[in-house]
């Protein structure tokens, strides 16, 4: 159990990428979103559709199920990252193989127009513009959201993305 998160006065728009390829991924994503929506610093949560995507990275593995959620966050971005990491552990995430199979992967993509660069947190996510499996569901939710530091909308980043991996929508949303 993590410590209570200190609420701040000004909520910020936050985007988180969710994915997994081990176990019942759809149920895991549903449960992770439920846990996220139950956090007191979260409000107005919306989610993209689910997408099946080609595994990304050097490790041979099953396809991933991915989506992006958007919500208002009323605490520090570092507290959100800590909360997301605790959810990954709760849902059985193992970090033995870099870019390997996982039950749940939660990536903090952007928080408002903030830019951060520290050992613990980089905002926006440093590989966001390189990953079609992130950009497709992100563009569904917020096509005109401008990624700070890149000076481009999510749609523009998707159109210029050089990742050739396939991403296919699944029916419904969790």
Backbone as JSON Lines, residues from 0, in Angstrom:
{"i":0,"aa":"X","n":[0.85,-1.18,0.0],"ca":[0.0,0.0,0.0],"c":[0.89,1.23,0.0]}
{"i":1,"aa":"X","n":[0.62,2.15,-0.88],"ca":[1.4,3.37,-0.95],"c":[0.82,4.41,0.0]}
{"i":2,"aa":"X","n":[1.67,5.4,0.34],"ca":[1.22,6.48,1.21],"c":[0.19,7.33,0.48]}
{"i":3,"aa":"X","n":[-0.69,8.01,1.21],"ca":[-1.66,8.88,0.56],"c":[-0.96,9.95,-0.29]}
{"i":4,"aa":"X","n":[-1.57,10.29,-1.41],"ca":[-1.0,11.28,-2.32],"c":[-1.5,12.66,-1.92]}
{"i":5,"aa":"X","n":[-0.55,13.61,-1.8],"ca":[-0.91,14.98,-1.43],"c":[-1.58,15.67,-2.61]}
{"i":6,"aa":"X","n":[-2.78,16.16,-2.39],"ca":[-3.56,16.82,-3.43],"c":[-3.1,18.27,-3.57]}
{"i":7,"aa":"X","n":[-2.95,18.72,-4.82],"ca":[-2.6,20.12,-5.08],"c":[-3.85,20.85,-5.55]}
{"i":8,"aa":"X","n":[-3.77,22.16,-5.63],"ca":[-4.94,22.97,-5.96],"c":[-5.3,22.94,-7.44]}
{"i":9,"aa":"X","n":[-4.32,22.83,-8.32],"ca":[-4.58,22.97,-9.75],"c":[-4.43,21.64,-10.48]}
{"i":10,"aa":"X","n":[-5.52,21.02,-10.89],"ca":[-5.41,19.77,-11.63],"c":[-4.8,20.0,-13.02]}
{"i":11,"aa":"X","n":[-4.09,19.0,-13.5],"ca":[-3.47,19.05,-14.82],"c":[-3.96,17.86,-15.65]}
{"i":12,"aa":"X","n":[-4.03,18.05,-16.93],"ca":[-4.42,16.99,-17.85],"c":[-3.25,16.0,-17.94]}
{"i":13,"aa":"X","n":[-3.53,14.73,-17.69],"ca":[-2.49,13.69,-17.73],"c":[-2.88,12.61,-18.72]}
{"i":14,"aa":"X","n":[-1.86,12.03,-19.34],"ca":[-2.06,10.93,-20.3],"c":[-1.14,9.79,-19.91]}
{"i":15,"aa":"X","n":[-1.72,8.59,-19.85],"ca":[-0.96,7.39,-19.49],"c":[-1.22,6.33,-20.55]}
{"i":16,"aa":"X","n":[-0.15,5.71,-21.02],"ca":[-0.25,4.58,-21.93],"c":[-0.28,3.3,-21.12]}
{"i":17,"aa":"X","n":[-1.19,2.39,-21.46],"ca":[-1.3,1.1,-20.8],"c":[-1.07,0.0,-21.82]}
{"i":18,"aa":"X","n":[-0.45,-1.07,-21.38],"ca":[-0.26,-2.2,-22.28],"c":[0.14,-3.44,-21.52]}
{"i":19,"aa":"X","n":[0.08,-4.55,-22.22],"ca":[0.5,-5.82,-21.66],"c":[0.38,-6.91,-22.69]}
{"i":20,"aa":"X","n":[1.08,-8.02,-22.43],"ca":[0.99,-9.17,-23.34],"c":[1.14,-10.5,-22.61]}
{"i":21,"aa":"X","n":[0.92,-10.51,-21.3],"ca":[1.0,-11.74,-20.51],"c":[-0.3,-11.88,-19.72]}
{"i":22,"aa":"X","n":[-0.9,-13.06,-19.78],"ca":[-2.12,-13.32,-19.03],"c":[-3.35,-12.74,-19.71]}
{"i":23,"aa":"X","n":[-4.39,-12.52,-18.93],"ca":[-5.64,-11.94,-19.43],"c":[-5.48,-10.42,-19.45]}
{"i":24,"aa":"X","n":[-4.89,-9.92,-20.51],"ca":[-4.5,-8.51,-20.58],"c":[-5.71,-7.59,-20.5]}
{"i":25,"aa":"X","n":[-6.79,-7.92,-21.18],"ca":[-7.97,-7.04,-21.16],"c":[-8.48,-6.88,-19.73]}
{"i":26,"aa":"X","n":[-8.55,-7.97,-18.98],"ca":[-8.99,-7.89,-17.58],"c":[-8.01,-7.08,-16.74]}
{"i":27,"aa":"X","n":[-6.72,-7.27,-17.0],"ca":[-5.7,-6.52,-16.26],"c":[-5.82,-5.02,-16.55]}
{"i":28,"aa":"X","n":[-5.99,-4.65,-17.82],"ca":[-6.14,-3.23,-18.16],"c":[-7.39,-2.66,-17.5]}
{"i":29,"aa":"X","n":[-8.48,-3.42,-17.54],"ca":[-9.72,-2.97,-16.9],"c":[-9.5,-2.73,-15.4]}
{"i":30,"aa":"X","n":[-8.84,-3.67,-14.74],"ca":[-8.59,-3.54,-13.3],"c":[-7.64,-2.38,-12.99]}
{"i":31,"aa":"X","n":[-6.64,-2.17,-13.84],"ca":[-5.7,-1.07,-13.63],"c":[-6.41,0.28,-13.79]}
{"i":32,"aa":"X","n":[-7.28,0.39,-14.78],"ca":[-8.03,1.63,-14.97],"c":[-8.98,1.86,-13.79]}
{"i":33,"aa":"X","n":[-9.59,0.79,-13.3],"ca":[-10.45,0.9,-12.13],"c":[-9.65,1.41,-10.92]}
{"i":34,"aa":"X","n":[-8.46,0.85,-10.72],"ca":[-7.61,1.29,-9.6],"c":[-7.19,2.75,-9.78]}
{"i":35,"aa":"X","n":[-6.86,3.12,-11.0],"ca":[-6.47,4.5,-11.29],"c":[-7.62,5.46,-11.02]}
{"i":36,"aa":"X","n":[-8.82,5.09,-11.47],"ca":[-9.98,5.97,-11.29],"c":[-10.38,6.09,-9.83]}
{"i":37,"aa":"X","n":[-9.96,5.14,-9.0],"ca":[-10.27,5.2,-7.58],"c":[-9.32,6.07,-6.77]}
{"i":38,"aa":"X","n":[-8.24,6.52,-7.38],"ca":[-7.28,7.38,-6.69],"c":[-7.9,8.77,-6.53]}
{"i":39,"aa":"X","n":[-7.79,9.34,-5.34],"ca":[-8.44,10.63,-5.06],"c":[-7.9,11.78,-5.91]}
{"i":40,"aa":"X","n":[-6.68,11.69,-6.42],"ca":[-6.11,12.76,-7.24],"c":[-6.55,12.68,-8.69]}
{"i":41,"aa":"X","n":[-7.33,11.64,-9.05],"ca":[-7.78,11.43,-10.43],"c":[-9.25,11.81,-10.56]}
{"i":42,"aa":"X","n":[-9.56,12.53,-11.64],"ca":[-10.96,12.8,-11.97],"c":[-11.11,12.87,-13.48]}
{"i":43,"aa":"X","n":[-12.34,12.75,-13.94],"ca":[-12.69,12.89,-15.37],"c":[-11.87,11.97,-16.27]}
{"i":44,"aa":"X","n":[-11.82,10.7,-15.92],"ca":[-11.03,9.74,-16.7],"c":[-11.76,9.32,-17.97]}
{"i":45,"aa":"X","n":[-11.04,9.34,-19.09],"ca":[-11.53,8.83,-20.38],"c":[-10.49,7.87,-20.92]}
{"i":46,"aa":"X","n":[-10.95,6.88,-21.67],"ca":[-10.0,5.93,-22.25],"c":[-10.24,5.75,-23.74]}
{"i":47,"aa":"X","n":[-9.15,5.46,-24.44],"ca":[-9.25,5.14,-25.86],"c":[-9.8,3.73,-26.01]}
{"i":48,"aa":"X","n":[-10.06,3.35,-27.24],"ca":[-10.36,1.95,-27.51],"c":[-9.12,1.11,-27.22]}
{"i":49,"aa":"X","n":[-9.32,-0.18,-27.2],"ca":[-8.2,-1.12,-27.09],"c":[-7.62,-1.34,-28.48]}
{"i":50,"aa":"X","n":[-6.31,-1.53,-28.51],"ca":[-5.61,-1.81,-29.76],"c":[-4.71,-3.01,-29.58]}
{"i":51,"aa":"X","n":[-4.67,-3.86,-30.59],"ca":[-3.71,-4.94,-30.64],"c":[-2.53,-4.42,-31.43]}
{"i":52,"aa":"X","n":[-1.32,-4.61,-30.92],"ca":[-0.15,-4.07,-31.61],"c":[0.99,-5.08,-31.64]}
{"i":53,"aa":"X","n":[1.77,-4.93,-32.67],"ca":[2.96,-5.75,-32.85],"c":[3.92,-5.45,-31.72]}
{"i":54,"aa":"X","n":[4.55,-6.49,-31.16],"ca":[5.52,-6.27,-30.09],"c":[6.64,-5.37,-30.59]}
{"i":55,"aa":"X","n":[7.1,-4.49,-29.72],"ca":[8.09,-3.48,-30.07],"c":[9.36,-3.77,-29.29]}
{"i":56,"aa":"X","n":[10.49,-3.75,-29.95],"ca":[11.76,-3.96,-29.27],"c":[12.45,-5.23,-29.72]}
{"i":57,"aa":"X","n":[13.6,-5.52,-29.1],"ca":[14.46,-6.6,-29.57],"c":[14.06,-8.01,-29.12]}
{"i":58,"aa":"X","n":[13.09,-8.15,-28.22],"ca":[12.74,-9.45,-27.66],"c":[11.54,-10.04,-28.41]}
{"i":59,"aa":"X","n":[11.68,-11.28,-28.9],"ca":[10.56,-11.96,-29.56],"c":[9.5,-12.27,-28.49]}
{"i":60,"aa":"X","n":[8.25,-11.88,-28.76],"ca":[7.18,-12.06,-27.78],"c":[5.83,-11.9,-28.44]}
{"i":61,"aa":"X","n":[4.77,-12.22,-27.68],"ca":[3.41,-12.09,-28.17],"c":[3.05,-10.63,-28.43]}
{"i":62,"aa":"X","n":[2.0,-10.43,-29.23],"ca":[1.49,-9.1,-29.5],"c":[1.01,-8.46,-28.19]}
{"i":63,"aa":"X","n":[0.91,-7.15,-28.2],"ca":[0.45,-6.39,-27.04],"c":[-0.97,-5.9,-27.24]}
{"i":64,"aa":"X","n":[-1.66,-5.69,-26.15],"ca":[-2.91,-4.95,-26.14],"c":[-2.57,-3.62,-25.48]}
{"i":65,"aa":"X","n":[-2.94,-2.52,-26.14],"ca":[-2.59,-1.18,-25.66],"c":[-3.8,-0.26,-25.65]}
{"i":66,"aa":"X","n":[-3.71,0.78,-24.86],"ca":[-4.65,1.89,-24.89],"c":[-4.04,3.06,-24.14]}
{"i":67,"aa":"X","n":[-4.69,4.21,-24.25],"ca":[-4.26,5.42,-23.55],"c":[-5.44,5.94,-22.76]}
{"i":68,"aa":"X","n":[-5.17,6.42,-21.55],"ca":[-6.2,7.08,-20.75],"c":[-5.8,8.53,-20.52]}
{"i":69,"aa":"X","n":[-6.82,9.35,-20.39],"ca":[-6.65,10.78,-20.12],"c":[-7.47,11.1,-18.88]}
{"i":70,"aa":"X","n":[-6.93,11.92,-18.0],"ca":[-7.65,12.3,-16.8],"c":[-7.07,13.58,-16.23]}
{"i":71,"aa":"X","n":[-7.79,14.17,-15.29],"ca":[-7.28,15.31,-14.53],"c":[-6.53,14.76,-13.33]}
{"i":72,"aa":"X","n":[-5.33,15.29,-13.11],"ca":[-4.48,14.84,-12.01],"c":[-4.23,16.02,-11.08]}
{"i":73,"aa":"X","n":[-4.49,15.83,-9.79],"ca":[-4.41,16.92,-8.82],"c":[-3.27,16.75,-7.82]}
{"i":74,"aa":"X","n":[-2.12,16.32,-8.31],"ca":[-0.94,16.18,-7.45],"c":[0.3,16.32,-8.32]}
{"i":75,"aa":"X","n":[1.46,16.16,-7.71],"ca":[2.71,16.3,-8.45],"c":[2.87,15.16,-9.47]}
{"i":76,"aa":"X","n":[3.48,15.42,-10.61],"ca":[3.72,14.37,-11.6],"c":[4.54,13.21,-11.04]}
{"i":77,"aa":"X","n":[5.47,13.51,-10.14],"ca":[6.28,12.46,-9.53],"c":[5.42,11.51,-8.7]}
{"i":78,"aa":"X","n":[4.39,12.05,-8.06],"ca":[3.46,11.2,-7.3],"c":[2.67,10.3,-8.24]}
{"i":79,"aa":"X","n":[2.33,10.8,-9.41],"ca":[1.63,9.97,-10.39],"c":[2.53,8.84,-10.87]}
{"i":80,"aa":"X","n":[3.79,9.15,-11.17],"ca":[4.72,8.11,-11.6],"c":[4.86,7.04,-10.52]}
{"i":81,"aa":"X","n":[5.02,7.46,-9.28],"ca":[5.15,6.5,-8.18],"c":[3.9,5.62,-8.07]}
{"i":82,"aa":"X","n":[2.73,6.23,-8.22],"ca":[1.48,5.47,-8.17],"c":[1.41,4.47,-9.32]}
{"i":83,"aa":"X","n":[1.79,4.88,-10.53],"ca":[1.76,3.97,-11.68],"c":[2.72,2.8,-11.48]}
{"i":84,"aa":"X","n":[3.91,3.06,-10.96],"ca":[4.86,1.99,-10.7],"c":[4.32,1.02,-9.66]}
{"i":85,"aa":"X","n":[3.62,1.53,-8.65],"ca":[3.03,0.65,-7.63],"c":[1.92,-0.21,-8.23]}
{"i":86,"aa":"X","n":[1.16,0.34,-9.18],"ca":[0.13,-0.46,-9.86],"c":[0.77,-1.57,-10.69]}
{"i":87,"aa":"X","n":[1.86,-1.28,-11.37],"ca":[2.54,-2.32,-12.14],"c":[2.95,-3.48,-11.23]}
{"i":88,"aa":"X","n":[3.51,-3.17,-10.08],"ca":[3.91,-4.21,-9.13],"c":[2.7,-4.98,-8.64]}
{"i":89,"aa":"X","n":[1.63,-4.27,-8.31],"ca":[0.41,-4.92,-7.82],"c":[-0.13,-5.92,-8.83]}
{"i":90,"aa":"X","n":[0.02,-5.62,-10.13],"ca":[-0.48,-6.5,-11.18],"c":[0.58,-7.45,-11.72]}
{"i":91,"aa":"X","n":[1.66,-7.65,-10.96],"ca":[2.61,-8.7,-11.28],"c":[3.7,-8.35,-12.27]}
{"i":92,"aa":"X","n":[3.95,-7.08,-12.5],"ca":[4.99,-6.67,-13.45],"c":[6.36,-7.13,-12.95]}
{"i":93,"aa":"X","n":[7.1,-7.8,-13.82],"ca":[8.48,-8.21,-13.55],"c":[9.39,-7.42,-14.48]}
{"i":94,"aa":"X","n":[10.49,-6.93,-14.0],"ca":[11.4,-6.14,-14.81],"c":[12.71,-6.89,-15.03]}
{"i":95,"aa":"X","n":[12.63,-8.16,-15.37],"ca":[13.83,-8.98,-15.57],"c":[14.43,-8.8,-16.95]}
{"i":96,"aa":"X","n":[13.6,-8.59,-17.97],"ca":[14.06,-8.46,-19.35],"c":[13.62,-7.09,-19.87]}
{"i":97,"aa":"X","n":[14.59,-6.25,-20.25],"ca":[14.25,-4.94,-20.8],"c":[13.42,-5.12,-22.07]}
{"i":98,"aa":"X","n":[12.32,-4.39,-22.17],"ca":[11.39,-4.45,-23.3],"c":[10.85,-5.86,-23.53]}
{"i":99,"aa":"X","n":[10.78,-6.65,-22.45],"ca":[10.29,-8.01,-22.55],"c":[8.81,-8.12,-22.25]}
{"i":100,"aa":"X","n":[8.29,-9.35,-22.21],"ca":[6.87,-9.57,-21.92],"c":[6.5,-9.01,-20.55]}
{"i":101,"aa":"X","n":[5.24,-8.58,-20.43],"ca":[4.82,-8.01,-19.15],"c":[3.31,-8.14,-18.98]}
{"i":102,"aa":"X","n":[2.91,-8.25,-17.71],"ca":[1.48,-8.3,-17.39],"c":[0.86,-6.93,-17.55]}
{"i":103,"aa":"X","n":[1.61,-5.89,-17.16],"ca":[1.1,-4.52,-17.22],"c":[2.26,-3.56,-17.36]}
{"i":104,"aa":"X","n":[2.13,-2.66,-18.31],"ca":[3.1,-1.59,-18.5],"c":[2.32,-0.28,-18.49]}
{"i":105,"aa":"X","n":[2.71,0.63,-17.61],"ca":[2.06,1.93,-17.51],"c":[3.11,3.01,-17.76]}
{"i":106,"aa":"X","n":[2.94,3.76,-18.83],"ca":[3.88,4.82,-19.18],"c":[3.22,6.18,-19.01]}
{"i":107,"aa":"X","n":[3.84,7.03,-18.21],"ca":[3.38,8.41,-18.06],"c":[3.83,9.17,-19.3]}
{"i":108,"aa":"X","n":[2.88,9.51,-20.16],"ca":[3.19,10.11,-21.45],"c":[3.36,11.62,-21.37]}
{"i":109,"aa":"X","n":[2.43,12.29,-20.71],"ca":[2.47,13.75,-20.6],"c":[1.59,14.19,-19.44]}
{"i":110,"aa":"X","n":[1.98,15.29,-18.83],"ca":[1.17,15.93,-17.79],"c":[1.11,17.41,-18.13]}
{"i":111,"aa":"X","n":[-0.06,17.83,-18.61],"ca":[-0.23,19.21,-19.04],"c":[0.85,19.59,-20.03]}
{"i":112,"aa":"X","n":[1.36,20.79,-19.87],"ca":[2.45,21.25,-20.72],"c":[3.8,21.15,-20.03]}
{"i":113,"aa":"X","n":[3.89,20.31,-19.0],"ca":[5.12,20.22,-18.22],"c":[6.23,19.52,-18.98]}
{"i":114,"aa":"X","n":[7.44,20.01,-18.74],"ca":[8.64,19.33,-19.2],"c":[9.5,19.06,-17.97]}
{"i":115,"aa":"X","n":[9.98,17.83,-17.83],"ca":[10.84,17.44,-16.72],"c":[11.94,16.55,-17.29]}
{"i":116,"aa":"X","n":[13.09,16.62,-16.67],"ca":[14.17,15.71,-17.03],"c":[15.0,15.46,-15.79]}
{"i":117,"aa":"X","n":[14.74,14.31,-15.17],"ca":[15.49,13.91,-13.98],"c":[15.75,12.42,-14.07]}
{"i":118,"aa":"X","n":[16.51,11.9,-13.12],"ca":[16.76,10.46,-13.11],"c":[15.47,9.67,-12.96]}
{"i":119,"aa":"X","n":[14.51,10.24,-12.24],"ca":[13.26,9.53,-11.95],"c":[12.19,9.73,-13.0]}
{"i":120,"aa":"X","n":[12.12,10.91,-13.62],"ca":[10.99,11.22,-14.49],"c":[11.4,12.13,-15.64]}
{"i":121,"aa":"X","n":[10.99,11.75,-16.84],"ca":[11.16,12.59,-18.01],"c":[9.79,12.83,-18.62]}
{"i":122,"aa":"X","n":[9.43,14.1,-18.78],"ca":[8.17,14.49,-19.4],"c":[8.44,15.47,-20.52]}
{"i":123,"aa":"X","n":[7.77,15.31,-21.65],"ca":[6.94,14.15,-21.99],"c":[7.79,12.88,-22.1]}
{"i":124,"aa":"X","n":[7.12,11.74,-22.21],"ca":[7.83,10.46,-22.31],"c":[8.85,10.55,-23.44]}
{"i":125,"aa":"X","n":[10.1,10.17,-23.18],"ca":[11.16,10.39,-24.17],"c":[11.02,9.61,-25.48]}
{"i":126,"aa":"X","n":[10.25,8.53,-25.49],"ca":[10.1,7.73,-26.72],"c":[8.69,7.79,-27.29]}
{"i":127,"aa":"X","n":[7.89,8.7,-26.78],"ca":[6.5,8.84,-27.21],"c":[6.38,8.97,-28.73]}
{"i":128,"aa":"X","n":[7.16,9.82,-29.34],"ca":[7.04,10.1,-30.78],"c":[7.55,8.96,-31.65]}
{"i":129,"aa":"X","n":[8.2,7.97,-31.05],"ca":[8.77,6.85,-31.81],"c":[7.86,5.64,-31.86]}
{"i":130,"aa":"X","n":[6.77,5.64,-31.13],"ca":[5.97,4.44,-30.92],"c":[4.54,4.59,-31.44]}
{"i":131,"aa":"X","n":[4.27,3.91,-32.53],"ca":[2.93,3.94,-33.13],"c":[1.89,3.39,-32.15]}
{"i":132,"aa":"X","n":[2.25,2.38,-31.36],"ca":[1.28,1.77,-30.43],"c":[0.85,2.74,-29.34]}
{"i":133,"aa":"X","n":[1.61,3.8,-29.12],"ca":[1.22,4.86,-28.19],"c":[0.46,5.96,-28.93]}
{"i":134,"aa":"X","n":[0.99,6.36,-30.08],"ca":[0.42,7.5,-30.8],"c":[-0.98,7.25,-31.35]}
{"i":135,"aa":"X","n":[-1.27,6.02,-31.79],"ca":[-2.6,5.75,-32.36],"c":[-3.7,5.94,-31.3]}
{"i":136,"aa":"X","n":[-3.62,5.29,-30.13],"ca":[-4.68,5.54,-29.14],"c":[-4.63,6.95,-28.54]}
{"i":137,"aa":"X","n":[-3.44,7.53,-28.44],"ca":[-3.3,8.9,-27.95],"c":[-4.03,9.86,-28.89]}
{"i":138,"aa":"X","n":[-3.84,9.67,-30.2],"ca":[-4.5,10.54,-31.19],"c":[-6.01,10.38,-31.17]}
{"i":139,"aa":"X","n":[-6.49,9.2,-30.8],"ca":[-7.94,8.99,-30.67],"c":[-8.51,9.89,-29.58]}
{"i":140,"aa":"X","n":[-7.8,10.0,-28.46],"ca":[-8.28,10.8,-27.32],"c":[-8.01,12.29,-27.48]}
{"i":141,"aa":"X","n":[-6.84,12.64,-27.95],"ca":[-6.43,14.05,-27.93],"c":[-5.61,14.38,-29.17]}
{"i":142,"aa":"X","n":[-6.23,14.38,-30.34],"ca":[-5.48,14.58,-31.58],"c":[-4.76,15.92,-31.65]}
{"i":143,"aa":"X","n":[-5.3,16.94,-31.0],"ca":[-4.72,18.29,-31.09],"c":[-3.88,18.67,-29.88]}
{"i":144,"aa":"X","n":[-3.64,17.72,-28.98],"ca":[-2.8,18.0,-27.81],"c":[-1.37,18.22,-28.29]}
{"i":145,"aa":"X","n":[-0.78,19.34,-27.87],"ca":[0.6,19.67,-28.28],"c":[1.57,19.08,-27.26]}
{"i":146,"aa":"X","n":[2.51,18.3,-27.76],"ca":[3.54,17.71,-26.91],"c":[4.65,18.74,-26.72]}
{"i":147,"aa":"X","n":[4.78,19.21,-25.48],"ca":[5.8,20.21,-25.17],"c":[7.19,19.66,-25.44]}
{"i":148,"aa":"X","n":[8.05,20.53,-25.92],"ca":[9.41,20.12,-26.24],"c":[9.54,19.6,-27.66]}
{"i":149,"aa":"X","n":[8.43,19.09,-28.21],"ca":[8.43,18.62,-29.59],"c":[7.7,19.61,-30.49]}
{"i":150,"aa":"X","n":[6.88,20.46,-29.88],"ca":[6.17,21.49,-30.63],"c":[5.25,20.96,-31.7]}
{"i":151,"aa":"X","n":[4.68,19.79,-31.47],"ca":[3.8,19.17,-32.47],"c":[2.61,18.53,-31.77]}
{"i":152,"aa":"X","n":[1.51,18.45,-32.5],"ca":[0.33,17.76,-31.96],"c":[0.55,16.26,-32.04]}
{"i":153,"aa":"X","n":[-0.27,15.54,-31.31],"ca":[-0.21,14.08,-31.35],"c":[-0.47,13.58,-32.77]}
{"i":154,"aa":"X","n":[-1.43,14.18,-33.47],"ca":[-1.72,13.79,-34.85],"c":[-0.52,14.0,-35.76]}
{"i":155,"aa":"X","n":[0.15,15.14,-35.63],"ca":[1.33,15.41,-36.44],"c":[2.43,14.4,-36.15]}
{"i":156,"aa":"X","n":[2.62,14.07,-34.88],"ca":[3.63,13.06,-34.52],"c":[3.28,11.71,-35.12]}
{"i":157,"aa":"X","n":[2.01,11.34,-35.09],"ca":[1.58,10.07,-35.67],"c":[1.85,10.05,-37.18]}
{"i":158,"aa":"X","n":[1.51,11.14,-37.85],"ca":[1.71,11.21,-39.3],"c":[3.18,11.13,-39.69]}
{"i":159,"aa":"X","n":[4.07,11.59,-38.82],"ca":[5.5,11.57,-39.15],"c":[6.26,10.42,-38.47]}
{"i":160,"aa":"X","n":[5.56,9.57,-37.74],"ca":[6.2,8.46,-37.03],"c":[6.8,7.46,-38.01]}
{"i":161,"aa":"X","n":[8.04,7.09,-37.78],"ca":[8.73,6.14,-38.67],"c":[8.57,4.69,-38.23]}
{"i":162,"aa":"X","n":[7.91,4.46,-37.11],"ca":[7.64,3.09,-36.64],"c":[6.67,2.43,-37.61]}
{"i":163,"aa":"X","n":[7.08,1.31,-38.19],"ca":[6.24,0.61,-39.17],"c":[5.45,-0.55,-38.56]}
{"i":164,"aa":"X","n":[5.5,-0.69,-37.25],"ca":[4.74,-1.76,-36.58],"c":[3.25,-1.55,-36.79]}
{"i":165,"aa":"X","n":[2.51,-2.65,-36.9],"ca":[1.07,-2.53,-37.1],"c":[0.37,-2.33,-35.76]}
{"i":166,"aa":"X","n":[-0.74,-1.61,-35.82],"ca":[-1.61,-1.34,-34.67],"c":[-3.03,-1.46,-35.18]}
{"i":167,"aa":"X","n":[-3.82,-2.37,-34.58],"ca":[-5.19,-2.62,-35.04],"c":[-6.18,-2.42,-33.9]}
{"i":168,"aa":"X","n":[-7.27,-1.72,-34.15],"ca":[-8.26,-1.54,-33.09],"c":[-8.98,-2.85,-32.76]}
{"i":169,"aa":"X","n":[-9.26,-3.03,-31.48],"ca":[-10.12,-4.11,-31.03],"c":[-11.47,-3.48,-30.73]}
{"i":170,"aa":"X","n":[-12.51,-4.26,-30.75],"ca":[-13.83,-3.69,-30.48],"c":[-13.96,-3.36,-28.99]}
{"i":171,"aa":"X","n":[-14.65,-2.26,-28.71],"ca":[-14.94,-1.89,-27.32],"c":[-13.81,-1.15,-26.65]}
{"i":172,"aa":"X","n":[-14.07,-0.8,-25.42],"ca":[-13.11,-0.09,-24.59],"c":[-13.29,-0.59,-23.17]}
{"i":173,"aa":"X","n":[-12.18,-0.7,-22.43],"ca":[-12.31,-1.14,-21.03],"c":[-12.53,0.03,-20.12]}
